[in-house]
Amino acid sequence: MPKTARELDRVLNAAHATSIVIGIIIGSGIFLVPREMMAATGRSSTVYLAWIFGGLLSLFGAMTYSEIAAMRPDYGGEYAFLKDAYGDLPAFLYMWTLTAIGKPASLATIAAGLIRVLDIFPRFGFFSQPVFAHLQWGQFVAVAILWLVTALNIRGTRESANVQLSLTGLKVLLILTIGGFCFYGAGGHGSWHNFETGFTGAKGGFSGFMIALVAALWAYNGWTNVSQMAGEIKHPQRNLPVALVGGVTLVGALYMLTNAAIQFVLPAAAIAGTDRPAVDAMRLVAGGYGATVVSIGMAISIGATLVGSSLAGARIPFAAARDGLLFGGLADVHPRFRTPSNALVLQSVITTLLLLVVGQFQALFSLAVFSQWLTYGLAASTIFVFRKRASTEPRPFSVPGFPAVPILFIAATTLLLAFSIHDQPINSISGAAVILCGIPVHFLYQRRRSRRSSSDL
């Protein structure tokens, strides 16, 4: 097979890269997790602390990734970092983790969040009705939406990125609209006193804060995706740092605005008691019409996030297959659309299984955060290897505050993982089991590959 059959074109510019960062991060999280955060902490000040801490962690990680990705803009992002720094096995385990758990759990969470938003409309009330056993109609609708997005991403990378770019602007406009209505159109419904209210049924303490931090990190999650598209970005040495650092910073500011707007209108107990705090806040200040507009906007926002996240995730098994660490067919590029179609299909098959087996929003995002942040910390650690190996090479981007910034990011991911194991032992143990299963799979596949190579001689 000619090399060009396994190469993807560099068709994405700086605007596309930045929209991937912003567009993927701003999805369901900011609209849905304020409830989980308030229910866990019970206090506005602690919720803000979780937002700020999660934002700083994400920014530290984005700066670390910027340096690594700008010097190694290859397919697969973290996969390429780990393979270059630590060898085949760690890279394979990363690919195995993200392909088998991390990315499918993330996509399943986004799809479940979309159903959770659409369920507000009376015509979609059947989503919560059972089909058979414990399966509901909403799970099957989520699966159908997932496969429609997969078909779009197979159709063309630049086309999907253009959709992402357009809808990212609408997302930002939606958040500014919510903030404007809540602060300036609230009339007698808004009050700064709401920031002093509390929720007495909260878990509270360190455990409550960590639950809120996990929720905040899920809301910030997605900034790493652009590194997985590095092999398709024009001038990556310049455009990747701009997209990562600039995108995460802008999202942090928008998140703080949205959270403040919601809390200005709703007291703590009301936030903790609703699945859709942004919708309820807009209903209070703008009536049913405002709630409907926000709900439609949320659905569009989450759908666009699903497009971008699915687009990026398939690049990981694609990169591994190109290097001979996975089945070669996953590295095939569609002859007409120039996309990794086989890798996209595999990703959606696994996500479908998660949607049907797990299905619940809380369980899905806990599983996604555990598996993904495990690999984020490991990938970030490669910066020390590359700095030592090429200490005299010029760097397109250097991490400010090195080595403190990457060390703090890695330490925080370790603390988060320890808490996830304590708070969600079943999901954590399940995730760890799947990761460890990758070790024999790797060696068995390599042995089979070696035998096949020997028989061809």
Wavefront OBJ file of the C-alpha trace (Angstrom):
o trace
v 0.000 0.000 0.000
v 1.505 3.390 -0.935
v 2.413 5.724 1.900
v -0.058 8.346 0.746
v -2.882 5.880 1.477
v -2.066 6.268 5.178
v -1.452 10.004 5.279
v -3.993 12.660 6.265
v -3.864 16.087 4.649
v -3.015 19.259 6.598
v -6.295 21.066 5.991
v -6.922 22.848 9.320
v -5.879 26.456 9.987
v -5.457 28.428 13.241
v -9.149 29.274 13.446
v -10.090 25.617 13.049
v -7.606 24.573 15.756
v -8.866 27.183 18.219
v -12.487 26.321 17.516
v -11.703 22.667 18.207
v -10.350 23.615 21.643
v -13.181 26.010 22.553
v -15.924 24.113 20.762
v -15.134 20.756 22.331
v -14.667 22.129 25.848
v -17.919 24.097 25.811
v -20.427 21.314 25.508
v -22.721 19.901 28.140
v -20.482 20.539 31.138
v -21.109 24.176 31.981
v -24.861 23.740 31.535
v -25.221 20.512 33.517
v -22.502 20.106 36.166
v -23.341 23.182 38.331
v -25.953 20.961 39.960
v -23.397 18.249 40.805
v -20.975 20.863 42.096
v -23.467 22.625 44.353
v -24.963 19.361 45.575
v -21.458 18.235 46.539
v -20.152 21.413 48.182
v -23.259 23.301 49.298
v -21.508 26.685 49.097
v -20.945 29.156 46.281
v -17.431 29.982 47.432
v -16.381 26.331 47.272
v -17.974 25.941 43.854
v -15.936 28.887 42.588
v -12.810 27.454 44.150
v -13.398 24.226 42.206
v -13.954 26.196 38.972
v -10.785 28.232 39.490
v -8.658 25.265 40.532
v -9.939 23.174 37.622
v -9.303 26.041 35.212
v -5.742 26.546 36.423
v -5.011 22.833 36.194
v -6.328 22.766 32.653
v -4.274 25.850 31.742
v -1.111 24.327 33.231
v -1.761 21.188 31.219
v -2.465 23.187 28.057
v 0.824 25.078 28.407
v 2.720 21.827 28.930
v 1.059 20.229 25.922
v 1.778 23.334 23.846
v 5.519 22.902 24.206
v 5.449 19.180 23.462
v 2.976 19.326 20.574
v 4.689 22.285 18.889
v 7.918 20.278 18.699
v 6.201 16.982 17.784
v 3.067 17.752 15.755
v 2.298 14.134 14.880
v -0.859 12.054 14.518
v -2.390 10.916 17.793
v -1.133 13.662 20.103
v -0.310 12.048 23.448
v 0.211 8.695 21.763
v 3.062 10.180 19.728
v 4.526 11.881 22.834
v 4.589 8.634 24.809
v 5.954 6.520 21.974
v 8.811 8.940 21.370
v 9.618 9.338 25.077
v 8.937 5.917 26.606
v 8.607 3.383 23.793
v 5.956 1.115 22.318
v 4.326 -0.392 25.428
v 3.397 2.866 27.217
v 2.179 4.287 23.896
v 0.098 1.184 23.259
v -1.418 1.301 26.752
v -2.321 4.951 26.235
v -3.926 4.124 22.901
v -5.666 1.117 24.453
v -6.960 3.207 27.384
v -8.266 6.077 25.276
v -9.681 3.822 22.571
v -11.304 1.280 24.899
v -12.425 3.574 27.746
v -11.468 7.250 27.707
v -12.755 8.510 24.393
v -15.837 6.248 24.162
v -16.815 7.179 27.739
v -16.368 10.844 26.883
v -18.448 10.544 23.722
v -21.094 8.542 25.558
v -21.257 11.233 28.242
v -21.726 13.947 25.626
v -24.471 11.963 23.894
v -26.177 11.212 27.234
v -25.961 14.907 28.109
v -27.632 15.799 24.813
v -30.521 13.465 25.599
v -30.719 14.972 29.085
v -31.172 18.424 27.515
v -33.655 17.341 24.845
v -35.750 15.625 27.501
v -36.918 19.080 28.652
v -39.169 19.328 25.578
v -42.545 17.572 26.002
v -42.326 15.945 22.600
v -39.208 14.102 23.720
v -40.742 12.907 26.965
v -40.642 9.319 25.699
v -36.838 9.304 26.120
v -37.227 8.167 29.732
v -39.685 5.404 28.897
v -38.344 1.839 28.954
v -38.012 -0.220 25.803
v -37.103 -3.515 27.404
v -35.175 -4.583 30.493
v -33.383 -1.455 31.804
v -32.931 0.182 28.409
v -34.728 3.432 27.652
v -35.616 5.121 24.379
v -33.180 7.918 25.146
v -30.243 5.525 25.017
v -31.204 4.367 21.531
v -31.685 7.956 20.349
v -28.201 8.791 21.684
v -26.783 5.887 19.692
v -28.512 7.103 16.522
v -27.116 10.630 16.967
v -23.644 9.201 17.557
v -23.700 7.364 14.248
v -24.981 10.401 12.355
v -21.984 12.355 13.698
v -19.672 9.516 12.708
v -21.009 9.642 9.166
v -20.343 13.406 9.049
v -16.762 12.943 10.232
v -16.155 10.241 7.653
v -17.489 12.581 4.987
v -14.628 15.071 5.463
v -12.275 16.558 8.064
v -12.355 20.134 6.820
v -16.121 20.014 6.404
v -16.523 18.874 10.021
v -14.053 21.529 11.180
v -15.998 24.219 9.336
v -19.155 23.110 11.152
v -17.200 23.239 14.402
v -15.939 26.758 13.641
v -19.408 28.110 12.879
v -21.087 26.546 15.887
v -18.324 27.649 18.263
v -19.294 31.245 17.562
v -22.903 30.377 18.388
v -21.791 28.773 21.657
v -19.961 31.898 22.750
v -22.963 34.021 21.770
v -25.251 31.727 23.798
v -23.124 32.111 26.936
v -22.984 35.889 26.570
v -26.762 35.905 26.091
v -27.310 33.928 29.288
v -25.031 36.278 31.191
v -26.715 39.367 29.796
v -30.251 38.202 30.554
v -29.431 36.959 34.054
v -27.545 40.081 35.138
v -29.414 42.802 33.274
v -32.802 41.289 32.504
v -33.492 39.552 35.796
v -35.646 42.349 37.172
v -36.604 41.358 40.687
v -35.501 37.748 40.251
v -31.755 38.265 40.612
v -29.921 39.028 43.845
v -26.314 39.106 45.023
v -27.643 37.563 48.239
v -27.933 34.243 46.378
v -24.138 33.948 46.498
v -24.381 33.769 50.307
v -26.977 30.975 50.371
v -26.129 27.333 50.998
v -27.451 23.843 50.402
v -27.774 21.921 53.664
v -27.957 18.495 52.042
v -24.476 18.740 50.496
v -21.731 16.242 51.215
v -19.332 19.066 52.031
v -15.748 18.954 53.229
v -12.796 17.732 51.201
v -14.844 14.928 49.623
v -17.452 17.391 48.444
v -14.797 19.680 47.004
v -13.165 16.819 45.110
v -16.509 15.731 43.660
v -17.005 19.313 42.481
v -13.481 19.398 41.071
v -14.123 16.214 39.086
v -17.260 17.858 37.684
v -15.343 21.057 36.848
v -12.583 19.101 35.144
v -15.191 17.331 33.062
v -16.552 20.724 32.030
v -13.020 21.850 31.060
v -12.240 18.526 29.435
v -11.474 18.515 25.725
v -8.478 20.840 25.371
v -6.185 17.885 24.615
v -8.154 16.907 21.527
v -6.460 19.430 19.283
v -3.076 17.747 19.872
v -4.536 14.561 18.404
v -5.252 16.535 15.218
v -1.696 17.963 15.081
v -0.839 15.999 11.946
v -3.615 17.818 10.076
v -2.973 21.395 11.276
v -1.104 23.895 9.127
v 1.920 25.578 10.760
v 1.449 23.583 14.006
v 4.496 25.147 15.716
v 2.617 28.444 15.810
v -1.031 27.455 15.728
v -1.065 24.732 18.407
v 0.126 26.918 21.337
v -2.261 29.697 20.301
v -5.183 27.278 20.168
v -4.379 25.496 23.442
v -3.450 28.387 25.724
v -5.777 30.950 24.182
v -8.696 28.547 23.979
v -8.481 27.320 27.590
v -8.109 30.883 28.908
v -11.179 32.122 27.028
v -13.250 29.141 28.137
v -12.304 29.733 31.776
v -13.559 33.315 31.573
v -16.819 32.232 29.909
v -17.389 29.520 32.522
v -16.959 31.930 35.412
v -19.432 34.309 33.759
v -22.019 31.557 33.241
v -21.714 30.209 36.777
v -22.037 33.730 38.225
v -25.085 34.442 36.064
v -26.844 31.282 37.225
v -26.062 31.940 40.894
v -27.227 35.546 40.600
v -30.691 34.254 39.692
v -30.943 30.967 41.628
v -30.125 30.257 45.290
v -27.868 27.336 46.156
v -30.706 24.949 47.021
v -32.416 25.598 43.674
v -29.196 24.930 41.750
v -28.601 21.684 43.640
v -32.167 20.588 42.983
v -32.346 20.970 39.192
v -30.767 18.973 36.384
v -30.662 22.050 34.121
v -29.774 25.138 36.193
v -29.061 27.373 33.169
v -32.459 26.581 31.675
v -34.238 27.222 34.970
v -32.404 30.518 35.436
v -33.417 31.714 31.962
v -36.991 30.556 32.497
v -37.144 32.700 35.612
v -35.821 35.864 33.950
v -37.175 35.473 30.404
v -40.099 33.094 30.711
v -40.719 29.947 28.703
v -39.350 31.506 25.529
v -35.965 32.163 27.134
v -35.783 28.634 28.522
v -36.627 27.206 25.107
v -33.944 29.267 23.357
v -31.302 28.185 25.869
v -32.377 24.546 25.610
v -32.103 24.615 21.823
v -28.750 26.370 22.090
v -27.520 23.780 24.580
v -28.559 20.956 22.281
v -26.699 22.540 19.352
v -23.662 23.180 21.548
v -23.505 19.617 22.809
v -24.044 18.233 19.317
v -21.140 20.305 18.003
v -18.933 19.036 20.833
v -19.815 15.501 19.834
v -18.688 16.267 16.278
v -15.282 17.619 17.330
v -14.564 15.046 20.009
v -15.405 12.159 17.695
v -13.272 13.708 14.947
v -10.172 13.923 17.158
v -10.501 10.648 19.040
v -10.219 8.408 15.996
v -6.716 9.776 15.276
v -5.274 7.795 18.214
v -5.932 4.231 16.928
v -5.164 5.517 13.433
v -1.679 6.630 14.559
v -1.032 3.348 16.404
v -2.044 1.318 13.373
v 0.333 3.338 11.162
v 3.161 2.398 13.518
v 2.284 -1.290 13.481
v 1.022 -1.406 17.078
v -2.572 -2.121 16.046
v -4.460 -3.762 13.212
v -3.296 -2.272 9.941
v -6.802 -1.716 8.608
v -7.350 1.033 11.182
v -4.662 3.089 9.442
v -6.456 3.050 6.104
v -7.595 6.412 4.793
v -10.866 6.587 2.894
v -9.883 6.892 -0.780
v -12.488 9.554 -1.514
v -13.013 11.488 1.737
v -9.398 11.278 3.034
v -10.493 10.429 6.577
v -9.635 7.502 8.934
v -13.035 5.891 8.389
v -12.239 2.491 9.940
v -10.934 4.089 13.128
v -14.047 6.273 13.353
v -16.301 3.224 13.028
v -14.411 1.299 15.735
v -14.684 4.258 18.106
v -18.445 4.465 17.601
v -18.959 0.730 18.121
v -17.312 0.905 21.571
v -19.208 4.087 22.455
v -22.471 2.410 21.504
v -21.764 -0.437 23.922
v -21.106 2.034 26.749
v -24.312 3.939 26.030
v -26.354 0.753 26.208
v -24.582 -0.855 29.172
v -23.900 2.174 31.428
v -26.156 4.929 30.119
v -26.152 7.210 33.200
v -24.573 10.670 32.938
v -22.894 10.680 36.384
v -21.316 7.233 35.985
v -20.155 7.965 32.449
v -18.351 11.211 33.204
v -16.698 9.712 36.324
v -15.363 6.887 34.155
v -14.204 9.315 31.469
v -12.400 11.638 33.897
v -10.603 8.755 35.617
v -9.230 7.152 32.470
v -8.392 10.361 30.626
v -6.631 12.212 33.439
v -4.552 9.131 34.132
v -3.088 9.463 30.655
v -2.934 13.273 30.718
v -0.469 13.238 33.611
v 1.684 10.577 31.978
v 1.731 12.422 28.652
v 2.642 15.693 30.372
v 5.618 14.001 32.042
v 7.251 13.514 28.640
v 8.238 17.182 28.655
v 11.076 16.331 31.068
v 12.336 13.589 28.759
v 12.302 15.845 25.712
v 13.919 18.754 27.547
v 16.770 16.521 28.685
v 17.149 14.807 25.314
v 17.173 18.004 23.245
v 18.232 20.668 25.702
v 19.905 22.803 23.045
v 17.190 22.595 20.390
v 15.063 25.718 19.811
v 11.505 25.394 21.112
v 8.615 27.086 19.270
v 6.903 27.457 22.661
v 8.347 27.200 26.187
v 6.247 26.538 29.276
v 6.242 29.601 31.566
v 7.313 28.679 35.080
v 9.010 25.443 34.083
v 9.394 23.027 35.868
v 6.790 24.114 38.452
v 3.854 24.273 36.014
v 4.103 20.702 34.640
v 4.978 19.345 38.101
v 1.859 20.927 39.604
v -0.254 19.577 36.757
v 1.089 16.042 37.175
v 0.717 16.180 40.979
v -2.869 17.344 40.636
v -3.736 14.521 38.242
v -2.270 12.040 40.735
v -4.395 13.475 43.556
v -7.465 13.424 41.360
v -6.914 9.797 40.433
v -6.473 8.806 44.079
v -9.758 10.494 44.957
v -11.535 8.938 41.965
v -10.488 5.484 43.155
v -11.823 6.283 46.632
v -15.066 7.923 45.495
v -15.863 5.727 42.458
v -14.181 2.379 43.241
v -16.238 0.288 40.819
v -15.662 2.583 37.834
v -11.991 3.034 38.763
v -11.360 -0.684 39.198
v -13.166 -1.409 35.935
v -11.076 1.194 34.158
v -7.832 -0.081 35.658
v -8.732 -3.664 34.678
v -9.279 -2.675 31.058
v -5.973 -0.764 31.028
v -4.045 -3.751 32.449
v -5.659 -6.049 29.886
v -3.798 -4.012 27.297
v -0.449 -5.483 28.410
v -1.100 -9.082 27.247
v -2.976 -7.779 24.208
v 0.091 -5.771 23.194
v 2.500 -8.695 23.527
v 0.148 -11.155 21.846
v -0.334 -8.831 18.905
v 3.393 -8.157 18.575
v 4.143 -11.896 18.706
v 1.558 -12.528 16.016
v 3.037 -9.716 13.953
v 6.548 -11.143 14.322
v 5.406 -14.595 13.249
v 3.656 -13.148 10.221
v 6.770 -11.197 9.271
v 8.902 -14.327 9.620
v 6.569 -16.370 7.439
v 6.770 -13.726 4.724
v 10.554 -14.038 4.511
l 1 2 3 4 5 6 7 8 9 10 11 12 13 14 15 16 17 18 19 20 21 22 23 24 25 26 27 28 29 30 31 32 33 34 35 36 37 38 39 40 41 42 43 44 45 46 47 48 49 50 51 52 53 54 55 56 57 58 59 60 61 62 63 64 65 66 67 68 69 70 71 72 73 74 75 76 77 78 79 80 81 82 83 84 85 86 87 88 89 90 91 92 93 94 95 96 97 98 99 100 101 102 103 104 105 106 107 108 109 110 111 112 113 114 115 116 117 118 119 120 121 122 123 124 125 126 127 128 129 130 131 132 133 134 135 136 137 138 139 140 141 142 143 144 145 146 147 148 149 150 151 152 153 154 155 156 157 158 159 160 161 162 163 164 165 166 167 168 169 170 171 172 173 174 175 176 177 178 179 180 181 182 183 184 185 186 187 188 189 190 191 192 193 194 195 196 197 198 199 200 201 202 203 204 205 206 207 208 209 210 211 212 213 214 215 216 217 218 219 220 221 222 223 224 225 226 227 228 229 230 231 232 233 234 235 236 237 238 239 240 241 242 243 244 245 246 247 248 249 250 251 252 253 254 255 256 257 258 259 260 261 262 263 264 265 266 267 268 269 270 271 272 273 274 275 276 277 278 279 280 281 282 283 284 285 286 287 288 289 290 291 292 293 294 295 296 297 298 299 300 301 302 303 304 305 306 307 308 309 310 311 312 313 314 315 316 317 318 319 320 321 322 323 324 325 326 327 328 329 330 331 332 333 334 335 336 337 338 339 340 341 342 343 344 345 346 347 348 349 350 351 352 353 354 355 356 357 358 359 360 361 362 363 364 365 366 367 368 369 370 371 372 373 374 375 376 377 378 379 380 381 382 383 384 385 386 387 388 389 390 391 392 393 394 395 396 397 398 399 400 401 402 403 404 405 406 407 408 409 410 411 412 413 414 415 416 417 418 419 420 421 422 423 424 425 426 427 428 429 430 431 432 433 434 435 436 437 438 439 440 441 442 443 444 445 446 447 448 449 450 451 452 453 454 455 456 457
